[in-house]
Amino acid sequence: MAAPDILSMDSINVMATYGKRSIALVRGSGARVWDADGKEYLDLLTGLAVASLGHCHPRVVAAIREQAGQLAHVSNLYAVKPQAALAQLLVDHSFADRVFFCNSGAEANEAAIKLARKYAKKRAGVLSATAGELPAESGEMCEQGPYEIITMSGCFHGRTLATITATAQSKFHRGFAPLAPGFRYAPFNDLEAVKRAVSEKTAAVMVEPIQGEGGDNIATEEFLKGLRELTGKRGLTLILDEVQTGLGRTGRLFAYEHYGIEPDMMTLAKPLGGGLPLGAMLARQEVADAFEPGDHASTFGGNPVCCAAGLATLETILEESLVERAAELGGHLAKRLEALREKHALVKEVRARGLMAGIELDRPGKDIVARCADRGLLINCTAVTFIRFLPPLTVTREELDRGVEILDGALAEENG
Ligand SMILES: *Cc1c(COP(=O)(O)O)cnc(C)c1O
């Protein structure tokens, strides 16, 4: 099927939540993808930080094929080895003692929100032994105790009702009120403001170490360390959303390692399933113990095929030192982007940590991204004015250089 036919079938039948799409991709290998007409693109976006080993990594493809031919799904009534083994690997390499698997970043954050509330209520001693009467209206508060989660301006935690509410950006709320109760917002990187927002209602603080969708806003050391101290002192849980920063992207396996702190809970998704849908919520034992059998579940969560792909991905990241590679190549990419800032007046700032990097413009970046795609480079623009790279951890220096050169040309055209 030719690209125009796929695009017209797409635009007529798929709900228009993503805007009009202009490229129909059919095949990928490493950092390259091809459209239905055979045009090749350099993919330095990697499906929004998902295919962290590049497209169709042989080890991931083999793991998927093997597991699909053995057992694709049995539900969480039964144990399966890929899920147990991936949980073990995550526990071995992080602060966490326990893992809950789901299918996406939003679901991982939903699980974290539920666990934070239950843990806070358990600590406050307000949990009743029985479920009690169903109130007439869903919003009626039928339990006492802390429940509020403090989140940060410019954050992004997902698109479900609770996670858009957690997302402190009004553009994600418009048309969907009433939102879920129980969230309070504070400015990112403003420790004093978070301190002022804490009350007897507070259960947790949730934050991204780097706000990816917000335009790679990097948490200061003072802020994250301060949040760790504050939450510890006040008996609150610290939830880190590492859905985008996790698993090597920033040059450490988890971004919290840059700060010398450990959270109480962490959420993962994007690269976790090696291209298949997989999310996870990780917690310390004491926090995890607040979830009892029946409290939370997901039919597909921890699906054997997704976990087999995730296991192959994480093993490859660890065995091939791809975290160190991300740190090194990230340094190179940051330098090349810095040169673009010196050359083009419209580039105001470079924000980069490992292979999570980009440039802040003095204008919307949408047209520049479209021109890059015309020239065979896939990157994207977020928060209107931030053009970002999320290349695979396996990307080569030459591929990064070629990507920056294409962006350079697209920026030059904007100037002239
Ligand atoms: C993408 C993202 C999410 C949402 O993940 P989905 O899989 O789209 O639900 C949540 N948090 C962060 C930091 C993200 O980047």
Ligand as a Chemical Component Dictionary entry (heavy atoms), coordinates in Angstrom:
data_LIG
# 
_chem_comp.id                   LIG 
_chem_comp.type                 NON-POLYMER 
_chem_comp.pdbx_formal_charge   0 
_chem_comp.three_letter_code    LIG 
# 
loop_
_chem_comp_atom.comp_id 
_chem_comp_atom.atom_id 
_chem_comp_atom.alt_atom_id 
_chem_comp_atom.type_symbol 
_chem_comp_atom.charge 
_chem_comp_atom.model_Cartn_x 
_chem_comp_atom.model_Cartn_y 
_chem_comp_atom.model_Cartn_z 
_chem_comp_atom.pdbx_ordinal 
LIG C1 C1 C 0 5.206 9.861  28.284 1  
LIG C2 C2 C 0 5.175 10.139 29.726 2  
LIG C3 C3 C 0 4.102 9.697  30.540 3  
LIG C4 C4 C 0 2.893 8.995  29.975 4  
LIG O1 O1 O 0 3.205 7.758  29.454 5  
LIG P1 P1 P 0 2.117 6.991  28.524 6  
LIG O2 O2 O 0 2.768 5.675  28.263 7  
LIG O3 O3 O 0 1.907 7.821  27.310 8  
LIG O4 O4 O 0 0.888 6.876  29.338 9  
LIG C5 C5 C 0 4.177 9.954  31.891 10 
LIG N1 N1 N 0 5.227 10.595 32.426 11 
LIG C6 C6 C 0 6.262 11.030 31.685 12 
LIG C7 C7 C 0 7.413 11.714 32.351 13 
LIG C8 C8 C 0 6.273 10.827 30.309 14 
LIG O5 O5 O 0 7.284 11.280 29.567 15 
# 
loop_
_chem_comp_bond.comp_id 
_chem_comp_bond.atom_id_1 
_chem_comp_bond.atom_id_2 
_chem_comp_bond.value_order 
_chem_comp_bond.pdbx_ordinal 
LIG C1 C2 SING 1  
LIG C2 C3 SING 2  
LIG C2 C8 DOUB 3  
LIG C3 C4 SING 4  
LIG C3 C5 DOUB 5  
LIG C4 O1 SING 6  
LIG O1 P1 SING 7  
LIG P1 O2 DOUB 8  
LIG P1 O3 SING 9  
LIG P1 O4 SING 10 
LIG C5 N1 SING 11 
LIG N1 C6 DOUB 12 
LIG C6 C7 SING 13 
LIG C6 C8 SING 14 
LIG C8 O5 SING 15 
# 
